[in-house]
């Protein structure tokens, strides 16, 4: 990483096919492998963890139950009673992003949420779902969403484009927020940890000098754990808020 | 929180040259790998993402989450049932306690009544016995008094005889003769005068 004194902060985002020839033939990259790992871990947690169906839960079952209740609270709290129908989607989305962020913090792993294409597709799924839900529930009436009731008719040429743009920009804000947070965090982590190696290799003084970037790296890592959770939460709660708008129209 | 933000901002500022350096000097076309949209791996990543996320959604919505909901529901019912059973048990305990209290009160009242009755009976009996005893005592006293009176009368009778005899003897010794009737009259008179009649 610190080849010839250069810091290659972006190599970690490079896509590489995995699983040998089979993986290469279907372009299965390490990004997809970590997605699959996230799905497997989630299935293990939610199915194997709950398999005892204990009245008094063990650790794994308590984890599975508390994540269920956390997201359920989020979904029904934001959307209301209709939130139960969207709960599996919000749960899958939240846990998928959360695990993507957390798995990415393991050294030498890959963070699939640091790819704008991935976050954009996830945001697009949300966008399409929200629009379809709005159209199915309200029909053509859904388009009154873009013109708030009671607003002066004269301002319609101004308000409607603004509302449409803000509606469309949800996809961008949702995807870029997650993408940018993950990229910034991982770039900072790799830069500071490379500093540790570079300064640390400069003799006795270097070993003491490396203490500062090491400390910064540790603090950053803790901060990134918070960000990993926070960004997954933000993505999920915004999805819930958008679904609320689609179900209730304001 | 502000401290953290300041730290992050400061470290970002310190990083800018390094990031800029890293961003330009790169082999495969340069720039961020995330923005290389003509890479076939990018499209494949998206297709696999859709497949894998669809799989996750299916597993969660069809298998995992209903099970969790079932377990939570079972637990909720169990707790509710237990609470209800506890409430019923408490009601039963309350009823038993009330019954016990009533029984105690009843027993106490009965005991008190029995004591009062026994006491009354004993008092009546004692009063009766005392009366009978008094009666008997009175009868004995009366009888004794009667006997004393008889004894005195007898004694008095004998005294008159003795007095008359003595007086007659005295008179005959003094005078040589004695009138028995006159002596008896004189003794009678004398006795009456002294109150011994």
Interface residues (C-beta under 8 A of the other chain):
Chain A: X6 X7 X8 X9 X10 X11 X13 X14 X15 X17 X26 X27 X28 X29 X31 X32 X35 X36 X38 X39 X42 X43 X46 X47 X50 X53 X55 X61 X64 X65 X68 X69 X87 X88 X89 X91 X92 X95 X96 X112 X114 X115 X116 X117 X118 X121 X122 X125 X179 X183 X184 X187 X188 X191 X192 X216 X219 X220 X223
Chain B: X4 X7 X8 X11 X12 X15 X18 X19 X21 X22 X23 X25 X26 X28 X32 X33 X34 X35 X37 X39 X40 X41 X42 X43 X44 X45 X46 X48 X49 X50 X52 X53 X55 X56 X57 X59 X60 X61 X63 X64 X65 X67 X68 X69 X70 X71 X72 X74 X75 X78
